């Protein structure tokens, strides 16, 4: 299984890129959002990848973070969601947006993706809602940085395991820490994830402490 590619971006197409890895070109399909985040042609690039294997087809899909890759894997497990629909959802919402939409049960946000109808969006929410806390907790892993590969492509392994890298003060770390704190206080994973998602939506720049306080207010008994 090809889990990560590191090489040079050779060209971009509408929905895929070609990455040259030591003279071998890999066609990698990406979402619109991931495409916009990639460096320029000729520059170093690294992506987590997922290989789709069918009887008559082999396709690589690329992601800038483990969270994005994991949501793709989970979305593909929902009946009615194929690779194209999964990439459309990730392209429309981004991995953090998918986390928030599923944690909050916001099927309309999922349905905003091209080619995804309300019925399918509701099925995504129903089947993946319990998965949201686990995936959101992965947010502390930093996205791959293509710039770090510059000048060192030939000296590094072609494909490496997609190991998490910690990011000291990232939004994903704050989200993960807030989730952990709330579950340690006795809240269920799903309700904690929903509260953190709502708090993060209200204040995207909130740090861990602010997220915990806001989530606790949302979880406090009403009346």
BALOBA-1460 file (C-alpha; in Angstrom, 3 decimals):
// residues 223
<rec num="1" residu="x" x="0.000" y="0.000" z="0.000"/>
<rec num="2" residu="x" x="1.312" y="3.434" z="-0.953"/>
<rec num="3" residu="x" x="0.753" y="5.618" z="2.111"/>
<rec num="4" residu="x" x="2.812" y="8.697" z="1.292"/>
<rec num="5" residu="x" x="4.556" y="10.230" z="-1.696"/>
<rec num="6" residu="x" x="7.360" y="12.761" z="-1.622"/>
<rec num="7" residu="x" x="8.736" y="14.227" z="-4.819"/>
<rec num="8" residu="x" x="8.450" y="17.074" z="-7.312"/>
<rec num="9" residu="x" x="5.200" y="18.458" z="-8.702"/>
<rec num="10" residu="x" x="5.423" y="18.025" z="-12.469"/>
<rec num="11" residu="x" x="2.011" y="19.273" z="-13.610"/>
<rec num="12" residu="x" x="-1.558" y="20.011" z="-12.516"/>
<rec num="13" residu="x" x="-4.764" y="18.955" z="-14.240"/>
<rec num="14" residu="x" x="-8.367" y="19.717" z="-13.297"/>
<rec num="15" residu="x" x="-8.623" y="17.021" z="-10.621"/>
<rec num="16" residu="x" x="-5.176" y="15.453" z="-10.368"/>
<rec num="17" residu="x" x="-1.457" y="16.154" z="-10.295"/>
<rec num="18" residu="x" x="1.624" y="14.290" z="-11.464"/>
<rec num="19" residu="x" x="4.337" y="13.850" z="-8.840"/>
<rec num="20" residu="x" x="7.787" y="12.768" z="-9.967"/>
<rec num="21" residu="x" x="9.460" y="10.522" z="-7.399"/>
<rec num="22" residu="x" x="13.006" y="9.640" z="-8.468"/>
<rec num="23" residu="x" x="12.031" y="9.474" z="-12.116"/>
<rec num="24" residu="x" x="8.717" y="7.676" z="-11.637"/>
<rec num="25" residu="x" x="5.591" y="9.750" z="-12.225"/>
<rec num="26" residu="x" x="2.559" y="9.137" z="-9.989"/>
<rec num="27" residu="x" x="-0.872" y="10.454" z="-10.982"/>
<rec num="28" residu="x" x="-2.590" y="11.551" z="-7.753"/>
<rec num="29" residu="x" x="-6.205" y="12.724" z="-7.572"/>
<rec num="30" residu="x" x="-6.872" y="15.538" z="-5.099"/>
<rec num="31" residu="x" x="-9.784" y="17.682" z="-3.938"/>
<rec num="32" residu="x" x="-10.166" y="21.294" z="-5.078"/>
<rec num="33" residu="x" x="-9.094" y="22.494" z="-1.634"/>
<rec num="34" residu="x" x="-5.970" y="20.336" z="-1.623"/>
<rec num="35" residu="x" x="-5.146" y="21.430" z="-5.173"/>
<rec num="36" residu="x" x="-5.241" y="25.076" z="-4.085"/>
<rec num="37" residu="x" x="-2.885" y="24.341" z="-1.172"/>
<rec num="38" residu="x" x="-0.197" y="22.656" z="-3.288"/>
<rec num="39" residu="x" x="3.024" y="24.453" z="-4.262"/>
<rec num="40" residu="x" x="3.873" y="25.561" z="-7.784"/>
<rec num="41" residu="x" x="4.929" y="23.318" z="-10.649"/>
<rec num="42" residu="x" x="8.527" y="22.168" z="-10.254"/>
<rec num="43" residu="x" x="8.503" y="22.552" z="-6.477"/>
<rec num="44" residu="x" x="8.840" y="19.852" z="-3.828"/>
<rec num="45" residu="x" x="5.617" y="18.311" z="-2.575"/>
<rec num="46" residu="x" x="4.547" y="15.567" z="-0.171"/>
<rec num="47" residu="x" x="1.105" y="14.017" z="0.233"/>
<rec num="48" residu="x" x="-0.453" y="11.261" z="2.270"/>
<rec num="49" residu="x" x="-2.079" y="8.879" z="-0.193"/>
<rec num="50" residu="x" x="-4.786" y="6.237" z="-0.371"/>
<rec num="51" residu="x" x="-4.794" y="3.646" z="-3.140"/>
<rec num="52" residu="x" x="-8.142" y="2.625" z="-4.608"/>
<rec num="53" residu="x" x="-7.934" y="-0.874" z="-6.087"/>
<rec num="54" residu="x" x="-10.643" y="-2.201" z="-8.374"/>
<rec num="55" residu="x" x="-10.724" y="-5.002" z="-10.893"/>
<rec num="56" residu="x" x="-10.044" y="-2.662" z="-13.804"/>
<rec num="57" residu="x" x="-8.708" y="0.401" z="-12.028"/>
<rec num="58" residu="x" x="-5.908" y="1.651" z="-9.775"/>
<rec num="59" residu="x" x="-6.178" y="5.244" z="-8.512"/>
<rec num="60" residu="x" x="-4.141" y="7.208" z="-5.997"/>
<rec num="61" residu="x" x="-5.815" y="9.949" z="-3.941"/>
<rec num="62" residu="x" x="-3.729" y="12.560" z="-2.156"/>
<rec num="63" residu="x" x="-4.246" y="14.447" z="1.122"/>
<rec num="64" residu="x" x="-2.355" y="17.125" z="3.015"/>
<rec num="65" residu="x" x="-3.179" y="15.693" z="6.462"/>
<rec num="66" residu="x" x="-3.986" y="12.433" z="8.186"/>
<rec num="67" residu="x" x="-7.375" y="13.833" z="9.204"/>
<rec num="68" residu="x" x="-8.301" y="14.437" z="5.559"/>
<rec num="69" residu="x" x="-7.126" y="10.956" z="4.599"/>
<rec num="70" residu="x" x="-9.084" y="9.345" z="7.431"/>
<rec num="71" residu="x" x="-12.297" y="11.154" z="6.519"/>
<rec num="72" residu="x" x="-11.865" y="10.000" z="2.926"/>
<rec num="73" residu="x" x="-11.496" y="6.419" z="4.106"/>
<rec num="74" residu="x" x="-14.610" y="6.671" z="6.303"/>
<rec num="75" residu="x" x="-16.689" y="8.485" z="3.696"/>
<rec num="76" residu="x" x="-15.866" y="5.804" z="1.152"/>
<rec num="77" residu="x" x="-17.370" y="3.263" z="3.545"/>
<rec num="78" residu="x" x="-20.807" y="4.904" z="3.370"/>
<rec num="79" residu="x" x="-23.104" y="3.383" z="0.771"/>
<rec num="80" residu="x" x="-23.681" y="5.863" z="-2.024"/>
<rec num="81" residu="x" x="-20.387" y="7.686" z="-1.449"/>
<rec num="82" residu="x" x="-17.700" y="6.889" z="-3.990"/>
<rec num="83" residu="x" x="-14.290" y="8.456" z="-4.450"/>
<rec num="84" residu="x" x="-15.695" y="11.344" z="-6.497"/>
<rec num="85" residu="x" x="-18.316" y="12.241" z="-3.876"/>
<rec num="86" residu="x" x="-15.810" y="11.915" z="-1.037"/>
<rec num="87" residu="x" x="-13.385" y="14.301" z="-2.732"/>
<rec num="88" residu="x" x="-16.278" y="16.694" z="-3.441"/>
<rec num="89" residu="x" x="-17.236" y="16.748" z="0.251"/>
<rec num="90" residu="x" x="-13.634" y="17.268" z="1.360"/>
<rec num="91" residu="x" x="-13.154" y="19.924" z="-1.308"/>
<rec num="92" residu="x" x="-16.267" y="21.821" z="-0.231"/>
<rec num="93" residu="x" x="-15.789" y="21.629" z="3.537"/>
<rec num="94" residu="x" x="-12.175" y="20.682" z="4.203"/>
<rec num="95" residu="x" x="-11.318" y="18.046" z="6.829"/>
<rec num="96" residu="x" x="-12.099" y="20.337" z="9.771"/>
<rec num="97" residu="x" x="-15.387" y="21.353" z="8.172"/>
<rec num="98" residu="x" x="-16.325" y="17.707" z="7.680"/>
<rec num="99" residu="x" x="-15.497" y="17.026" z="11.335"/>
<rec num="100" residu="x" x="-17.699" y="19.891" z="12.503"/>
<rec num="101" residu="x" x="-20.580" y="19.045" z="10.158"/>
<rec num="102" residu="x" x="-20.676" y="15.400" z="11.209"/>
<rec num="103" residu="x" x="-20.204" y="16.139" z="14.926"/>
<rec num="104" residu="x" x="-23.054" y="18.670" z="14.804"/>
<rec num="105" residu="x" x="-25.288" y="16.532" z="12.586"/>
<rec num="106" residu="x" x="-25.295" y="19.264" z="9.938"/>
<rec num="107" residu="x" x="-26.363" y="17.234" z="6.916"/>
<rec num="108" residu="x" x="-27.093" y="20.397" z="4.917"/>
<rec num="109" residu="x" x="-23.375" y="21.283" z="4.992"/>
<rec num="110" residu="x" x="-22.507" y="17.828" z="3.650"/>
<rec num="111" residu="x" x="-25.211" y="18.184" z="0.990"/>
<rec num="112" residu="x" x="-23.598" y="21.415" z="-0.205"/>
<rec num="113" residu="x" x="-20.918" y="19.306" z="-1.922"/>
<rec num="114" residu="x" x="-21.432" y="18.818" z="-5.640"/>
<rec num="115" residu="x" x="-23.265" y="15.595" z="-6.449"/>
<rec num="116" residu="x" x="-24.294" y="14.827" z="-2.864"/>
<rec num="117" residu="x" x="-28.043" y="14.875" z="-2.214"/>
<rec num="118" residu="x" x="-29.874" y="15.324" z="1.109"/>
<rec num="119" residu="x" x="-30.644" y="11.607" z="1.473"/>
<rec num="120" residu="x" x="-26.994" y="10.626" z="1.062"/>
<rec num="121" residu="x" x="-25.843" y="13.482" z="3.306"/>
<rec num="122" residu="x" x="-28.157" y="12.321" z="6.096"/>
<rec num="123" residu="x" x="-26.801" y="8.793" z="5.709"/>
<rec num="124" residu="x" x="-23.245" y="10.147" z="6.086"/>
<rec num="125" residu="x" x="-24.217" y="11.878" z="9.345"/>
<rec num="126" residu="x" x="-26.015" y="8.815" z="10.687"/>
<rec num="127" residu="x" x="-23.211" y="6.361" z="9.919"/>
<rec num="128" residu="x" x="-20.219" y="8.531" z="10.839"/>
<rec num="129" residu="x" x="-21.394" y="10.628" z="13.799"/>
<rec num="130" residu="x" x="-19.820" y="8.243" z="16.319"/>
<rec num="131" residu="x" x="-16.531" y="8.386" z="14.397"/>
<rec num="132" residu="x" x="-16.189" y="12.170" z="14.657"/>
<rec num="133" residu="x" x="-14.521" y="12.308" z="18.117"/>
<rec num="134" residu="x" x="-11.749" y="9.909" z="17.093"/>
<rec num="135" residu="x" x="-11.010" y="11.715" z="13.833"/>
<rec num="136" residu="x" x="-11.173" y="15.154" z="15.455"/>
<rec num="137" residu="x" x="-8.639" y="13.988" z="18.035"/>
<rec num="138" residu="x" x="-6.223" y="13.296" z="15.170"/>
<rec num="139" residu="x" x="-6.179" y="17.031" z="14.467"/>
<rec num="140" residu="x" x="-3.018" y="17.525" z="16.517"/>
<rec num="141" residu="x" x="-1.060" y="15.877" z="13.702"/>
<rec num="142" residu="x" x="0.565" y="18.513" z="11.511"/>
<rec num="143" residu="x" x="-0.034" y="18.521" z="7.756"/>
<rec num="144" residu="x" x="2.809" y="17.450" z="5.515"/>
<rec num="145" residu="x" x="5.043" y="20.315" z="4.447"/>
<rec num="146" residu="x" x="6.360" y="20.113" z="0.916"/>
<rec num="147" residu="x" x="8.965" y="22.800" z="1.552"/>
<rec num="148" residu="x" x="10.753" y="20.568" z="4.022"/>
<rec num="149" residu="x" x="11.586" y="18.223" z="1.190"/>
<rec num="150" residu="x" x="13.363" y="20.847" z="-0.935"/>
<rec num="151" residu="x" x="16.886" y="19.875" z="-1.813"/>
<rec num="152" residu="x" x="16.622" y="16.560" z="-0.011"/>
<rec num="153" residu="x" x="14.294" y="14.498" z="-2.173"/>
<rec num="154" residu="x" x="17.011" y="12.200" z="-3.461"/>
<rec num="155" residu="x" x="18.287" y="11.446" z="0.065"/>
<rec num="156" residu="x" x="14.960" y="10.478" z="1.637"/>
<rec num="157" residu="x" x="12.854" y="7.322" z="1.339"/>
<rec num="158" residu="x" x="10.451" y="7.381" z="-1.589"/>
<rec num="159" residu="x" x="7.490" y="6.280" z="0.503"/>
<rec num="160" residu="x" x="7.333" y="6.419" z="4.267"/>
<rec num="161" residu="x" x="4.683" y="5.455" z="6.836"/>
<rec num="162" residu="x" x="2.279" y="8.302" z="7.474"/>
<rec num="163" residu="x" x="3.426" y="8.981" z="11.034"/>
<rec num="164" residu="x" x="1.794" y="11.832" z="12.967"/>
<rec num="165" residu="x" x="3.925" y="14.877" z="13.642"/>
<rec num="166" residu="x" x="3.092" y="17.091" z="16.592"/>
<rec num="167" residu="x" x="2.303" y="20.763" z="16.123"/>
<rec num="168" residu="x" x="2.739" y="22.660" z="19.392"/>
<rec num="169" residu="x" x="0.182" y="25.406" z="18.899"/>
<rec num="170" residu="x" x="-1.993" y="24.354" z="16.000"/>
<rec num="171" residu="x" x="-5.779" y="24.697" z="15.881"/>
<rec num="172" residu="x" x="-5.936" y="20.920" z="15.554"/>
<rec num="173" residu="x" x="-3.951" y="20.492" z="18.782"/>
<rec num="174" residu="x" x="-6.323" y="22.803" z="20.658"/>
<rec num="175" residu="x" x="-9.303" y="20.849" z="19.357"/>
<rec num="176" residu="x" x="-7.728" y="17.536" z="20.340"/>
<rec num="177" residu="x" x="-6.775" y="18.768" z="23.811"/>
<rec num="178" residu="x" x="-10.236" y="20.210" z="24.430"/>
<rec num="179" residu="x" x="-11.840" y="16.902" z="23.419"/>
<rec num="180" residu="x" x="-9.536" y="15.007" z="25.761"/>
<rec num="181" residu="x" x="-10.273" y="17.355" z="28.640"/>
<rec num="182" residu="x" x="-14.041" y="17.051" z="28.210"/>
<rec num="183" residu="x" x="-13.991" y="13.260" z="28.009"/>
<rec num="184" residu="x" x="-11.812" y="13.188" z="31.135"/>
<rec num="185" residu="x" x="-14.537" y="15.224" z="32.847"/>
<rec num="186" residu="x" x="-16.999" y="12.460" z="32.066"/>
<rec num="187" residu="x" x="-18.733" y="13.739" z="28.935"/>
<rec num="188" residu="x" x="-19.422" y="11.224" z="26.183"/>
<rec num="189" residu="x" x="-17.216" y="11.370" z="23.073"/>
<rec num="190" residu="x" x="-20.087" y="12.346" z="20.760"/>
<rec num="191" residu="x" x="-21.456" y="15.154" z="22.941"/>
<rec num="192" residu="x" x="-17.934" y="16.432" z="23.622"/>
<rec num="193" residu="x" x="-17.126" y="16.439" z="19.896"/>
<rec num="194" residu="x" x="-20.361" y="18.267" z="19.098"/>
<rec num="195" residu="x" x="-19.699" y="20.950" z="21.719"/>
<rec num="196" residu="x" x="-16.091" y="21.466" z="20.622"/>
<rec num="197" residu="x" x="-17.151" y="21.632" z="16.970"/>
<rec num="198" residu="x" x="-19.764" y="24.278" z="17.764"/>
<rec num="199" residu="x" x="-17.330" y="26.259" z="19.931"/>
<rec num="200" residu="x" x="-14.698" y="26.144" z="17.190"/>
<rec num="201" residu="x" x="-17.257" y="27.268" z="14.638"/>
<rec num="202" residu="x" x="-18.139" y="30.271" z="16.822"/>
<rec num="203" residu="x" x="-14.478" y="31.170" z="17.387"/>
<rec num="204" residu="x" x="-12.091" y="29.480" z="14.883"/>
<rec num="205" residu="x" x="-9.037" y="31.038" z="16.531"/>
<rec num="206" residu="x" x="-9.817" y="29.857" z="20.065"/>
<rec num="207" residu="x" x="-7.020" y="28.237" z="22.057"/>
<rec num="208" residu="x" x="-7.461" y="25.130" z="24.213"/>
<rec num="209" residu="x" x="-8.663" y="26.963" z="27.320"/>
<rec num="210" residu="x" x="-11.173" y="29.067" z="25.411"/>
<rec num="211" residu="x" x="-12.507" y="26.006" z="23.597"/>
<rec num="212" residu="x" x="-12.986" y="24.105" z="26.855"/>
<rec num="213" residu="x" x="-14.804" y="27.037" z="28.515"/>
<rec num="214" residu="x" x="-17.075" y="27.582" z="25.510"/>
<rec num="215" residu="x" x="-17.818" y="23.869" z="25.179"/>
<rec num="216" residu="x" x="-18.635" y="23.575" z="28.885"/>
<rec num="217" residu="x" x="-21.132" y="26.411" z="28.562"/>
<rec num="218" residu="x" x="-22.781" y="24.593" z="25.667"/>
<rec num="219" residu="x" x="-22.872" y="21.350" z="27.647"/>
<rec num="220" residu="x" x="-24.241" y="22.973" z="30.815"/>
<rec num="221" residu="x" x="-27.828" y="21.958" z="31.695"/>
<rec num="222" residu="x" x="-30.328" y="24.443" z="30.297"/>
<rec num="223" residu="x" x="-32.889" y="26.154" z="32.485"/>
